């Protein structure tokens, strides 16, 4: 078993974040959880108390991505984007922007799903506009919210 169960983050160049996480489930299941809206809606929630009442994900080149979150006090934000490339169970490429309420610059995300150690190593490369944007992402606590969501996903996935 790998020691990557918890999320790790590295910086690459001036504009890229590399996130890695191991899941004790096959790549097919982890891939589906990242592309099928009825699954995404169950785990991409961040801190406790947040919900995703609207989730659209069309996993095909040019397909829409739209996630809308609502917090425990009624606050909220949403994400828009589109898929660029998909290799089922191996890789996705998409572009996304957060609306907080104004849209952030595009974030290009390349996610790979690699079979390792009886599970899946997810590697996500997020390339943003500039180093300042990357620093803001890290300072926002984004990775803490990602790990909370991934822990939720651990409970939904079948194990090998």
DOBALO-908025 format. One line per 5 residues: number of its first residue (from 1); their letters; for each residue x, y, z of C-alpha. Coordinates in steps of 0.02 Angstrom, whole numbers. Example, Ala and Ser with C-alpha at 12.3 -4.5 7.8 and 13.67 -1.06 7.14 Angstrom:
// DOBALO-908025
1> AS> 615/-225/390  684/-53/357
***
This chain:
// DOBALO-908025
1> XXXXX> 0/0/0  65/172/-43  94/309/84  4/439/-24  -167/417/58
6> XXXXX> -169/600/110  -161/737/-18  10/806/-62  42/969/-154  198/1024/-247
11> XXXXX> 237/1178/-350  301/1157/-527  373/1306/-621  292/1475/-586  109/1433/-618
16> XXXXX> 72/1250/-584  15/1155/-431  32/965/-431  -89/875/-315  -71/689/-282
21> XXXXX> -183/570/-186  -200/381/-174  -368/293/-172  -391/110/-127  -508/87/-276
26> XXXXX> -483/46/-460  -449/188/-585  -619/160/-668  -711/201/-506  -604/354/-466
31> XXXXX> -622/418/-644  -812/398/-640  -819/489/-473  -732/637/-557  -841/643/-712
36> XXXXX> -1017/578/-674  -1125/717/-599  -1226/605/-482  -1061/549/-403  -972/719/-405
41> XXXXX> -1119/794/-313  -1096/673/-167  -915/712/-125  -849/877/-199  -914/975/-50
46> XXXXX> -765/1040/49  -797/1082/232  -944/1007/329  -1109/1094/302  -1082/1134/119
51> XXXXX> -1194/1059/-17  -1192/1055/-207  -1374/1080/-259  -1328/1099/-444  -1202/989/-533
56> XXXXX> -1183/971/-720  -1041/870/-796  -1041/816/-979  -886/706/-995  -847/732/-1179
61> XXXXX> -734/855/-1271  -821/1024/-1262  -940/960/-1128  -1000/1079/-993  -946/1080/-811
66> XXXXX> -1053/1179/-688  -1047/1157/-499  -1143/1265/-377  -1107/1260/-190  -1207/1328/-43
71> XXXXX> -1134/1346/130  -1214/1323/301  -1256/1509/315  -1331/1519/139  -1172/1588/60
76> XXXXX> -1117/1515/-103  -1015/1516/-262  -1003/1418/-422  -880/1347/-548  -896/1342/-736
81> XXXXX> -788/1252/-861  -776/1131/-1004  -690/968/-1042  -551/976/-1170  -495/794/-1178
86> XXXXX> -546/629/-1099  -461/460/-1105  -583/351/-1006  -514/285/-842  -342/364/-876
91> XXXXX> -346/553/-900  -453/708/-909  -409/884/-963  -527/1026/-923  -530/1213/-900
96> XXXXX> -620/1289/-751  -654/1457/-673  -723/1498/-502  -858/1633/-485  -831/1718/-316
101> XXXXX> -940/1811/-378  -826/1876/-518  -744/1741/-624  -564/1698/-591  -445/1674/-737
106> XXXXX> -451/1503/-819  -367/1359/-728  -312/1216/-843  -323/1049/-752  -245/887/-812
111> XXXXX> -294/738/-704  -222/564/-722  -285/403/-643  -143/277/-627  -164/98/-565
116> XXXXX> -36/71/-425  -23/-35/-268  -197/-110/-288  -278/61/-306  -265/225/-399
121> XXXXX> -140/367/-390  -229/525/-442  -114/664/-505  -191/833/-541  -89/970/-625
126> XXXXX> -174/1139/-609  -97/1277/-715  -156/1453/-675  -128/1627/-748  25/1674/-645
131> XXXXX> 124/1645/-485  16/1768/-387  -142/1671/-430  -59/1509/-376  -6/1589/-211
136> XXXXX> -185/1648/-181  -250/1472/-212  -129/1401/-83  -169/1537/44  -357/1511/24
141> XXXXX> -354/1340/109  -407/1259/-55  -304/1103/-22  -385/1076/149  -556/1078/65
146> XXXXX> -494/959/-68  -432/834/63  -599/844/156  -687/805/-7  -566/663/-48
151> XXXXX> -594/586/124  -780/589/84  -743/506/-83  -643/369/5  -806/316/89
156> XXXXX> -902/308/-76  -778/208/-179  -772/19/-192  -607/-51/-130  -497/-173/-224
***
